[in-house]
């Protein structure tokens, strides 16, 4: 009985294992965000923990209503760490509304 519970727990743990990579830069890199993240993805894709389905790229680096659509509507960026703009509800709502689902 303990063996089957252990197996079940291990299976659930494997299914829920996810890797989140967050990048908060000192200098905003929104001009070349795709190139930087593809470079990082190339490095980590060689690691044993990497799977396409369980790896997420979160961008943080001066996300604003002006650049959110360009950053968040790419195939490689899965989310954003919104800093100062999240303190202004109008700006934050514009960032949210810029996402194409």
C-alpha positions as CSV (number, residue, x, y, z in Angstrom):
1,X,0.0,0.0,0.0
2,X,2.8,2.5,0.9
3,X,4.5,1.7,-2.4
4,X,1.4,2.7,-4.4
5,X,0.9,5.9,-2.5
6,X,4.6,6.8,-3.0
7,X,4.3,6.1,-6.7
8,X,1.2,8.2,-6.9
9,X,2.9,11.1,-5.1
10,X,6.0,10.8,-7.3
11,X,3.8,10.8,-10.5
12,X,1.9,13.9,-9.3
13,X,5.2,15.6,-8.5
14,X,6.5,14.9,-12.0
15,X,3.3,16.2,-13.6
16,X,3.3,19.5,-11.6
17,X,7.0,20.3,-12.0
18,X,7.3,23.6,-13.7
19,X,10.2,25.9,-14.4
20,X,9.7,29.7,-14.3
21,X,12.4,32.0,-15.5
22,X,11.9,35.6,-14.5
23,X,14.1,38.4,-15.8
24,X,14.3,41.8,-14.2
25,X,17.0,43.8,-15.7
26,X,18.7,47.0,-14.5
27,X,18.4,48.3,-18.1
28,X,15.1,47.6,-19.9
29,X,15.7,45.2,-22.8
30,X,12.3,45.5,-24.4
31,X,14.1,46.4,-27.7
32,X,15.6,43.0,-27.9
33,X,13.5,40.9,-25.5
34,X,12.9,38.1,-28.1
35,X,16.6,37.7,-28.9
36,X,17.6,37.6,-25.2
37,X,15.0,35.1,-24.2
38,X,15.7,32.8,-27.2
39,X,19.3,32.9,-26.2
40,X,18.4,31.9,-22.6
41,X,16.0,29.2,-23.9
42,X,18.8,27.8,-26.1
43,X,21.0,27.4,-23.0
44,X,18.4,25.9,-20.7
45,X,16.8,23.6,-23.4
46,X,19.9,21.4,-23.1
47,X,19.3,20.8,-19.3
48,X,17.6,17.7,-18.1
49,X,14.8,19.6,-16.3
50,X,13.7,21.4,-19.4
51,X,10.4,20.7,-21.2
52,X,8.7,23.1,-23.6
53,X,5.3,22.5,-21.8
54,X,6.6,23.2,-18.3
55,X,9.0,26.1,-18.8
56,X,7.7,29.7,-18.6
57,X,9.4,33.0,-19.3
58,X,8.3,35.9,-17.2
59,X,9.5,39.4,-18.2
60,X,10.2,42.2,-15.8
61,X,11.8,45.3,-17.0
62,X,9.8,48.5,-17.2
63,X,6.6,47.0,-18.4
64,X,4.2,49.8,-19.3
65,X,1.1,50.4,-21.3
66,X,3.3,51.6,-24.1
67,X,5.3,48.4,-24.5
68,X,3.1,45.7,-22.9
69,X,1.4,44.6,-26.2
70,X,4.8,44.2,-27.9
71,X,6.3,42.2,-25.0
72,X,3.3,40.1,-23.9
73,X,2.0,39.1,-27.3
74,X,5.1,37.2,-28.3
75,X,5.3,33.4,-28.4
76,X,8.1,33.2,-25.9
77,X,7.0,35.6,-23.1
78,X,4.4,34.0,-20.8
79,X,3.8,36.8,-18.3
80,X,5.2,40.0,-16.8
81,X,6.4,41.2,-13.5
82,X,4.7,44.6,-13.5
83,X,6.4,47.1,-11.1
84,X,5.5,50.8,-10.8
85,X,2.7,50.6,-13.4
86,X,0.8,48.2,-11.2
87,X,0.4,51.0,-8.6
88,X,-1.6,53.0,-11.1
89,X,-4.9,51.2,-11.8
90,X,-5.5,52.9,-15.2
91,X,-2.0,51.9,-16.4
92,X,-2.4,48.4,-15.0
93,X,-5.7,47.9,-16.7
94,X,-4.2,49.1,-20.0
95,X,-1.4,46.5,-19.6
96,X,-3.9,43.8,-19.0
97,X,-6.1,44.8,-21.9
98,X,-3.1,44.8,-24.3
99,X,-2.8,41.0,-24.0
100,X,-4.3,39.1,-27.0
101,X,-5.6,35.8,-25.8
